[in-house]
Amino acid sequence: MADDKLNQAIATALVGMDKTSDEAPPDALSDDEAIILSLLGAAVVAEWNNLDRETQRTLFERATQLGAPGGDLSLRQDIATFLHDHHERTAVNSKREN
């Protein structure tokens, strides 16, 4: 996904978090917002093993909706592969197989 598309999806999500806002989403994130969101995303991945399945499923679905509102199957697969590759149990098993 292109950076502009990602920024737009994240900006839309941020506006959506504020239920009182009638503003249209901004076209781009500030550098500080991009850093904060990157850090939050990295924290979620780092804690993925500690999240219950329902929370994991909700986050997965939200990420795919933000990235491809129409439902891009290749994006779903990319996210699933990324999580598999970075998940403690599956990453260890994958490394042993190589």
C-alpha positions in Angstrom: 0.0 0.0 0.0 1.3 3.4 -0.9 2.2 5.8 1.9 -0.4 8.3 0.8 -3.2 5.7 0.9 -2.0 4.5 4.3 -1.9 8.0 5.7 -5.4 8.6 4.4 -6.7 5.4 6.0 -5.0 6.3 9.3 -6.3 9.9 9.2 -9.8 8.6 8.5 -9.5 6.3 11.5 -8.3 9.1 13.8 -11.3 11.3 12.8 -13.5 8.3 13.3 -12.2 8.0 16.9 -13.7 11.4 17.7 -17.4 10.7 17.5 -18.2 14.4 17.9 -16.2 15.4 14.9 -18.0 16.4 11.7 -14.6 17.2 10.0 -13.5 15.4 6.8 -10.3 13.4 7.4 -7.1 15.3 6.8 -5.1 14.5 3.7 -1.9 13.6 5.6 -0.6 13.0 9.0 1.9 15.2 10.7 5.3 13.6 11.3 4.5 13.3 15.0 1.3 11.5 14.3 3.0 9.1 11.9 5.6 8.3 14.6 3.0 7.8 17.3 1.0 5.5 15.1 4.0 3.5 14.1 5.0 3.1 17.7 1.5 2.0 18.7 1.4 -0.4 15.8 4.8 -1.9 16.9 3.5 -2.2 20.4 0.4 -4.1 19.3 2.6 -6.5 17.3 4.9 -6.9 20.3 2.0 -7.7 22.6 0.0 -9.8 20.0 0.7 -13.1 21.9 -0.8 -11.6 25.0 -4.1 -10.5 23.4 -7.2 -12.7 23.5 -8.4 -14.1 20.2 -11.4 -11.8 20.0 -9.1 -8.7 20.4 -6.7 -10.1 17.8 -9.6 -10.7 15.4 -11.0 -7.2 16.0 -7.6 -5.6 15.4 -7.0 -7.7 12.3 -10.4 -6.8 10.8 -10.0 -3.1 11.6 -6.5 -3.1 10.0 -7.8 -4.7 6.8 -10.8 -2.3 6.7 -8.6 0.7 7.1 -6.2 -0.5 4.4 -8.8 -1.7 1.9 -12.3 -0.5 2.7 -13.7 -2.8 -0.1 -12.0 -5.9 1.3 -8.7 -6.6 -0.5 -7.9 -10.3 -0.1 -4.2 -9.8 -0.8 -4.0 -7.2 2.0 -5.6 -9.7 4.4 -3.1 -12.3 3.4 -0.2 -9.8 3.7 -1.3 -8.9 7.2 -1.8 -12.5 8.2 1.6 -13.5 6.9 3.2 -10.5 8.7 1.6 -11.5 12.0 2.5 -15.2 11.5 6.1 -14.2 10.8 6.3 -12.0 13.9 4.2 -14.2 16.3 6.3 -15.7 19.0 5.1 -19.3 18.5 4.9 -19.4 14.7 8.1 -17.3 14.2 10.1 -19.8 16.3 8.6 -22.7 14.5 9.3 -21.1 11.1 12.9 -20.5 12.1 13.3 -24.1 13.1 12.0 -25.3 9.8 14.5 -23.2 7.8 
